[in-house]
């Protein structure tokens, strides 16, 4: 019988799909999840899509006692539990994401736990505005877009030296420049895992996911991605708002591909390294919106209002050549992810009033703003 693997956040989107792959490969699986809103419904009940063979432990990664309850007999940890939101409650990001990760490594050292490997979930957005090419100054790293430019509807970043136009480059693992509370906390998780892991001989890798899409993605969580935003509103006959001008480039990766990558890393010798996990293709937000509209078969369309989200990057497309050298490559595509998400959400009743209230809240707290032109 294969080893026991603990998946934190295992009742959620990426976690549950990762559990499915682990079970298929014969691992024994336990999950630690606090079932908190807005990812879950607040009832405290385990989602029905979880396999009955999974050992389910309700608890919080911010609690060392809950970690200890979950780590018994465990050989591997896939640490996915995280707090995601757009509201400026900064301390909670670090309490869950950074302290939660520190608790794991502290207990491994303190209790001499026989953990063979840890996979830590990170994010593409630790790159900040990313890497660009300037004709005059070569490779440059813009320090985020200025509020005054966004207010004028000037969406593209400029060279930090000469202020001229620049061309986007794919994001490689040697870069990092986190710019908001979520990405800063995720980069902190990387440092905890990779640096302390190496210091105390705990093999660890960090996975920088691009925008992950597919079934079981929370339709309640405002941070859970563009697929949720478009599908829920189009299903209700509401034309979704596209931020900026829709020309933002992203790469989207299937949750099934991400789950395969997570499990592969348990079995691979790589350690103390960071890996991009992406779809390998640059797709604009407008292209994605059109694909969703076609997949649903609706004619609601969408609205481009000149609004923007504070802290968003203009373009984020990851270079996945490093992880491909280990034998992994994306198999899914956005059309497949859209079909799977639409099929999963088909019979779920979406509360229109809560959806509208969530949108208003983001604007009220200033996380979504409108350009003045």
TIDODREN-846096 format. One line per 3 residues: number of its first residue (from 1); for each residue y, z, x of C-alpha. Coordinates in steps of 0.2 Angstrom, whole numbers, plus 5000, padded with zeros to 4 digits. Each point is the difference from the previous one (the first is absolute). Layout:
BEGIN
NUM = Y/Z/X | ...
This chain:
BEGIN
1 = 5000/5000/5000 | 5017/4995/5006 | 5014/5013/5004
4 = 5012/5008/4988 | 5017/4993/4999 | 5015/5009/4992
7 = 5013/4989/4992 | 5016/5009/4996 | 5010/4992/4985
10 = 4982/4993/4996 | 5004/5000/4981 | 5014/4988/5002
13 = 5003/4981/5003 | 4995/4997/5018 | 4989/5016/5001
16 = 4988/4995/4985 | 4997/4983/5007 | 4997/5007/5017
19 = 4987/5012/4992 | 4991/4985/4992 | 4998/4991/5017
22 = 4994/5016/5008 | 4987/5003/4987 | 4994/4982/5001
25 = 4997/5003/5019 | 4990/5015/4996 | 5012/5014/5005
28 = 5002/5016/4991 | 5017/5002/4993 | 5011/5014/4995
31 = 5018/4999/4994 | 5015/5012/5001 | 5013/4996/4987
34 = 5013/5011/4991 | 5001/4987/4985 | 5018/5002/4999
37 = 5013/4990/4990 | 5006/4986/5000 | 4985/4992/5008
40 = 4989/5009/4988 | 5003/5004/4982 | 5003/5019/5002
43 = 4984/5005/4990 | 4991/5006/5015 | 4985/4989/4996
46 = 4991/4989/5013 | 5002/4982/4997 | 4985/4991/4991
49 = 4999/4987/5014 | 4994/5012/5013 | 4981/4999/5004
52 = 4990/5015/4994 | 4992/5001/5018 | 5017/5006/5007
55 = 5003/5019/5003 | 5017/5003/4992 | 5011/5014/5006
58 = 5016/5004/4992 | 5013/5006/5013 | 5015/4996/5009
61 = 5002/4994/5019 | 5015/5012/5002 | 4988/5014/4998
64 = 4989/5005/5015 | 4988/5009/4988 | 4997/4984/4990
67 = 4997/4991/5016 | 4987/5012/5005 | 4991/4999/4983
70 = 4999/4981/5002 | 4995/4999/5019 | 4983/5008/4999
73 = 4987/4989/5007 | 5012/4986/5003 | 4998/4988/5015
76 = 5014/4988/4996 | 5017/5001/4991 | 5010/4986/4992
79 = 5017/5008/4997 | 5009/4990/4986 | 5008/5014/4990
82 = 5019/4998/5000 | 5015/5003/4990 | 5009/4984/4995
85 = 5017/4998/4990 | 5017/4994/5001 | 5009/5016/4995
88 = 5009/5010/5014 | 4989/5015/5000 | 4998/4999/5019
91 = 4991/5016/5003 | 4985/4996/4989 | 4997/4984/5010
94 = 4998/5010/5016 | 4991/5015/4991 | 4986/4988/4994
97 = 5000/4986/5013 | 5004/5008/5016 | 4994/5018/4997
100 = 4985/4994/4991 | 4995/4990/5015 | 5004/5014/5012
103 = 4989/5012/4990 | 4985/4988/5003 | 5002/5000/5019
106 = 5004/5018/5001 | 4984/5005/4991 | 4989/4988/5010
109 = 5007/5008/5016 | 5000/5018/4993 | 4983/5000/4992
112 = 4992/4988/5013 | 4995/4988/4986 | 4988/4986/5005
115 = 5011/4986/4994 | 4995/4983/5008 | 5015/4990/4994
118 = 5015/5001/4990 | 5009/4985/4991 | 5018/5003/4996
121 = 5009/4989/4987 | 5017/4994/5005 | 5011/4987/4993
124 = 5008/4983/5005 | 5017/5008/4996 | 5000/5010/5016
127 = 5007/4984/5008 | 5016/5002/4991 | 5010/4984/5000
130 = 4988/4993/5013 | 5001/4987/5014 | 5010/4984/5000
133 = 5006/4986/5012 | 5018/4997/5004 | 5004/4983/5009
136 = 5012/5009/5011 | 4992/5017/5003 | 4981/4997/4998
139 = 4989/5013/4991 | 5011/5012/4991 | 4997/5015/4988
142 = 5013/5002/4987 | 5004/5018/4996 | 4999/4997/4981
145 = 5012/4991/4989 | 5017/5007/4997 | 5004/5007/4982
148 = 5017/4990/5001 | 4990/4984/5002 | 4987/5004/4986
151 = 5015/5004/4989 | 5006/4982/5003 | 4983/4993/4997
154 = 4998/4995/5018 | 4981/5003/5001 | 4994/4993/5017
157 = 5001/5011/5015 | 5011/4995/5015 | 4999/5001/5019
160 = 5005/5018/5005 | 5009/4993/5015 | 5010/4985/4994
163 = 4998/5001/4981 | 4993/4982/4999 | 4985/4994/4990
166 = 4983/5004/5006 | 4982/4994/4997 | 4986/5012/4994
169 = 4985/5003/5011 | 4984/5007/4994 | 4998/5019/5003
172 = 4989/5006/5014 | 4993/5017/5003 | 5011/5004/5015
175 = 5015/5002/4988 | 5006/5014/4989 | 5017/5004/4993
178 = 4997/5010/4984 | 5016/5001/4989 | 4996/5010/4984
181 = 4992/5016/4996 | 4983/4992/4996 | 4999/4990/5016
184 = 5006/5014/5011 | 4986/5011/4993 | 4987/4987/5002
187 = 5005/4997/5018 | 4999/5019/5003 | 4982/4999/4994
190 = 4996/4987/5012 | 5008/5010/5015 | 4990/5016/4994
193 = 4984/4990/4999 | 5001/4989/5015 | 5009/5012/5012
196 = 4991/5017/4995 | 4984/4991/4998 | 5000/4993/5017
199 = 5006/5017/5007 | 4985/5009/4992 | 4987/4986/5001
202 = 5000/4996/4981 | 4997/4981/4999 | 5014/4994/4988
205 = 5007/4983/4995 | 5015/4997/4989 | 5000/4986/4987
208 = 5017/4992/4995 | 4996/4992/4983 | 5011/4986/4994
211 = 5003/4999/4981 | 4983/5004/4992 | 4996/4993/4983
214 = 4985/5000/4988 | 4992/5010/4986 | 5002/5019/4998
217 = 5018/4999/5007 | 5010/5013/4990 | 5011/4993/4987
220 = 5010/5017/4999 | 5005/5001/5017 | 5017/4991/5004
223 = 4996/4998/5018 | 4983/4991/4997 | 5006/4983/5003
226 = 5006/4983/4993 | 4984/4996/4991 | 5001/5015/4989
229 = 5019/4997/4997 | 4997/4982/4994 | 4984/5002/4990
232 = 5005/5016/4990 | 5017/4992/4995 | 4993/4983/4996
235 = 4986/5007/4990 | 5014/5009/4989 | 5010/4985/4999
238 = 5013/5006/5012 | 5007/4989/5013 | 4999/5010/5016
241 = 5015/5001/5012 | 4997/4992/5017 | 5010/5009/5013
244 = 5013/4991/5011 | 4997/4981/4998 | 4981/4999/5000
247 = 4999/4992/5018 | 4993/5016/5008 | 4984/4995/5009
250 = 4985/5012/5000 | 4982/4999/5003 | 4988/5006/4987
253 = 4982/5006/5004 | 4986/5003/4988 | 4994/5018/4998
256 = 4982/4995/5002 | 5005/4993/5017 | 5009/5016/5005
259 = 4985/5010/4995 | 4989/4989/5011 | 5012/5003/5014
262 = 5000/5019/4998 | 4981/5001/5001 | 4999/4988/5014
265 = 5011/5011/5010 | 4988/5015/4998 | 4986/4989/5008
268 = 5011/4992/5014 | 5003/5008/5017 | 5019/4997/4999
271 = 5010/5017/5002 | 5017/5006/5002 | 5007/4983/4994
274 = 5010/4993/4986 | 4994/4985/4990 | 5010/4989/4987
277 = 4990/4996/4984 | 5008/4986/4991 | 4997/4984/4990
280 = 5005/4988/5014 | 5012/4990/4990 | 5019/5001/4996
283 = 5003/4999/4981 | 5017/5002/4992 | 5003/5012/4986
286 = 5005/4985/4989 | 4983/4992/5004 | 4991/5015/4996
289 = 5009/5002/4983 | 4996/4983/4995 | 4981/5003/5005
292 = 5000/5015/4989 | 5008/4991/4985 | 4987/4986/5002
295 = 4986/5013/5001 | 5006/5009/4985 | 5004/4985/4990
298 = 5017/5007/4994 | 5017/4991/4999 | 5011/5016/5002
301 = 5007/4994/5016 | 5009/5011/5011 | 5018/5005/5004
304 = 5010/4999/5016 | 5014/5013/4998 | 5006/5002/5018
307 = 4993/5018/5000 | 4991/5007/5016 | 4990/5015/5005
310 = 5007/5012/5013 | 4990/4999/5016 | 4990/4984/4996
313 = 4998/4988/5014 | 5004/4982/4998 | 4984/4992/5007
316 = 4984/5009/5005 | 4985/4989/5005 | 4987/5007/5012
319 = 4991/4992/5015 | 4981/5004/4997 | 4993/4992/5015
322 = 4996/5017/5008 | 4988/5005/4986 | 4993/4983/4998
325 = 4994/5001/5018 | 4988/5015/4994 | 4992/4988/4987
328 = 5011/5004/4985 | 5010/4987/4990 | 5007/5000/4983
331 = 4989/4991/4987 | 5010/5003/4984 | 5016/4991/4994
334 = 5014/5005/4988 | 4993/4990/4985 | 4984/5010/5001
337 = 5009/5017/5002 | 5011/4995/4985 | 4984/4996/4989
340 = 4992/5016/5005 | 5015/5010/4996 | 5003/4992/4983
343 = 4982/5002/4996 | 5000/5019/5004 | 5017/5003/4991
346 = 4995/4990/4985 | 4995/5014/4988 | 5012/5013/5007
349 = 5014/5005/4989 | 5016/4999/5009 | 5014/5012/4995
352 = 5015/4989/4998 | 5012/5014/4999 | 4994/5009/5016
355 = 5001/4983/5009 | 5018/4998/4995 | 5004/5018/5004
358 = 4993/4998/5017 | 5010/4985/5003 | 5016/5009/4995
361 = 4996/5015/5011 | 4999/4989/5015 | 5018/4993/4996
364 = 5006/5018/4996 | 4995/5007/5016 | 5007/4985/5010
367 = 4984/4993/5006 | 5004/4984/4991 | 5017/4993/5002
370 = 5010/4984/4994 | 5009/4989/5012 | 5018/4998/4995
373 = 5000/4982/5006
